[in-house]
């Protein structure tokens, strides 16, 4: 008899529930097993995949019936059926056999739909409007349209859409989809993404109209760090282009295909006069085109679109979650610091844009400017934006209440200055629309210290603000680049905060696209300046090309990303090795940033002027070793034994060279004697066992030298916190975590921060702001410490030996005066939860482990005989196995299910 308690749930294809546009020939499937009883696990599975729902409902897998497969694998299961066809929907379901060998009922059926599996599937042409494309400060956004007829019963209609630039697709007077800034940023010299939309409900009998508004975006607009050499615009191309293929299927078997070609008409006389990611958008409502996306509109005065020769780049379906509006905020206050100048406080440093409702005379210009801070006089502070205007202008039509909202830009801000209004606004007239790559939230965090809860919240807000198809450094100034160093050090925190599998998988492709022919990974990805052979090969930044795919593997057990990145990762390590025969990374270090924003960069009273920056050759060689170590592990996982031995041996030789060159074998001091140097050496396993304890002693001495503070930069702060716990000094880590004086995480929060700052001393009471040339207040790097909070406060850790949380390490670590903590993590196998409390020497821990996984639990007790599980002695507790006991710790192994441990500490 089928077991309903183990019926699989949460079915996914390529990490998505019902994805459109899947362009893998062998997509991967996954599901979850309920933990209705302790220790529940899968011993076998059967997958059925059919081309029609009726066959599947009859229990037929017309394309794939896996049969019973004896395996506990419930994620990353590769499709092994008949070849899939482009633009086709496939239905599937799965059943499993439980720990006792009993079969479950089949899951509810679900589906996935393929996209364009071959370039020949595209019959559409790239089209454009011809016009002057000098990179001036103002270029109007094209509007294009085409009418077509529909005759017959429509069973399905899908639109496949891309742009060189940005696109909003319209059909019969409605916006198609909710994607923003599509098709998002890639290296347009190599590839561009397309989106798939199901528009079945939008087509109608008779006359129809498909249309598009185009923006310049990253393709032809101004993007970060522009200079006279690179030009203010047109990094990739000089004007936006459009690609549309609309396929309509009829009940009688016919297929109608509407494509972008020279039958389209277009105009530059639309309402968007100019649009720029950095500077904002300018609209003239007097130029609005009522009904332009409806049948019957008179476009006789418009131009004929020109077919643009198809660029020699790859067209790929968008893999990452699209950018969407995820939240709306209302301002908490409004002031008038000068006559006619109204400043709204959103209460939160956010990223997106504003929607403003206004009435005014025709031709009046309303301006919104965006900033992170206020000046003392209540006016907005914009100096730290550098050359990014962050300004939206609207010329009113005068037709009643007008709703003002951009289309092709985004801003980072807490404060909005509004000028040009005919009368004072109401607080409710403005709405902040928060948008970012819509990766699902993955965790919750609560504890007895409000500052730590706020720290997690601030980090989540910062991550949201810097996820717009690439992980950017900041969302407000003229930069907003995919800085690799920031992303790799924050990557585990990012995976705790959100489900980053799809986002990082897409970005790994960008990383490979930005690799030089010689093998150097870029410092930013995509790298719009690659043609100038710049921003390449910096230690810790370029190493993200190895670290990011490794992080995806660790969290999601994804071998495919390792396969895709392996050749590139080897080429990177070989590049560094080739230029540094003695294994000390002295040569070819690019911009050589070092441990960025360390204590030497701070401007504080009675603060050491030097001693924070780890010597750059120490820093670089540590990362050379780390990347080599990861590549050797990749090789072993992928079955390349020769590669595993080659790079494993190289790692050992780099360790020897590091110790001979930089480490005093007598007292364990490392050249430079910095907190960062010891932290990196410990974290990357570069020291012999007898010197690891000495390294911790030197870290503590260094902390004392800085008055109890960190002196680390962005790359070593969290890594040092992790190693303090690993080396038995969680007390010191908690001291640093709980600090409220500058520099510390608590100090930022006490100054009113709602996101993570770029600098430890971005603002200091009595001194004011730091150097405006580089002083963002929405920069996630320092927030990497939330990894530490998830690992050691709520106690949830991945296990490198069983990735994807197939095996979980539960390790709550007491300290900091905390009396309770509670959290969840939505792993790929299912939710993991912990909750603990400490009172009068009694510790209680509740743990929930998802089905088909196991966990090792580290209980912080010096009295193992007092440990009970749900009131029972451990030897009588179901599903609990004592592994070992050490001073201050009892180690248990448990299976899926819920457990409650109580003990004396």
Secondary structure, DSSP 8 states (H G I E B T S, - for coil): --BGGG--EEEEETTBSS-S-B--TT-EEEEE---SSTT---SEEEEEEESSHHHHHTT--SSEE---B-----SSEE--SS---TT-EEEEEEEEE-TTS-BB-----EEEEB---SGGG----EEE--------S-----EEEEEEEE-S-EEEEEEEEEEESEEEEEETTEE-SS--STT----TTTEEEEEEEE-TTT--SEEEEEEEEEE-HHHHS--SS--TTT-SS-SS-SS-EEEEEEEEEETTS-EEEEE-STT-EEES-SSEEEEETTTEEEEEGGG--TTTTSTT---TTSEE-EEE---SSEEEE--S--EEEEEEEE-SEEEEEETTEEEEEEEEEEEEEEEEEE---TT-EEEEEEESEE-TTSSEE-GGGTT---EEEEE---SSSEEE--SS--EEEEEEEEE--SS---GGGEEEEEEEE---B-EEEEES-HHHHHHHHHHHHHHHHTBSSSB-S-SSSS----BHHHHHHHHHHHHHHB--HHHHHHHHHHHHHT--TTS--BSBSS-TTGGGT-SB--TTTTTHHHHHHHHHHHHH--HHHHHHHHHHHHHHHHHHHHH-TTSS--S--TT---STT-GGG---TT--SSS-S--HHHHHHHHHHHHHHHHHHHHHHTT-HHHHHHHHHHHHHHHHHHHHHHB-TTT--BTT--HHHHHHHHHTT-S-HHHHHHHHHHHHHHHHHTTT-----TTTHHHHHHHHHHTT-HHHHHHHHH--SSSSHHHHHHTT-SS--SSTTSEETTTEE--GGG--S---GGGGGHHHIIIIIS-EEE-TTSTTTTEEEE-----TT--EEEEEEEETTEEEEEEEEEETTEEEEEEEEEEEEEEEEEE--S-GGG-EETTEEGGGSTTEEEEEEETTEEEEEEEEEEEEEEEE-
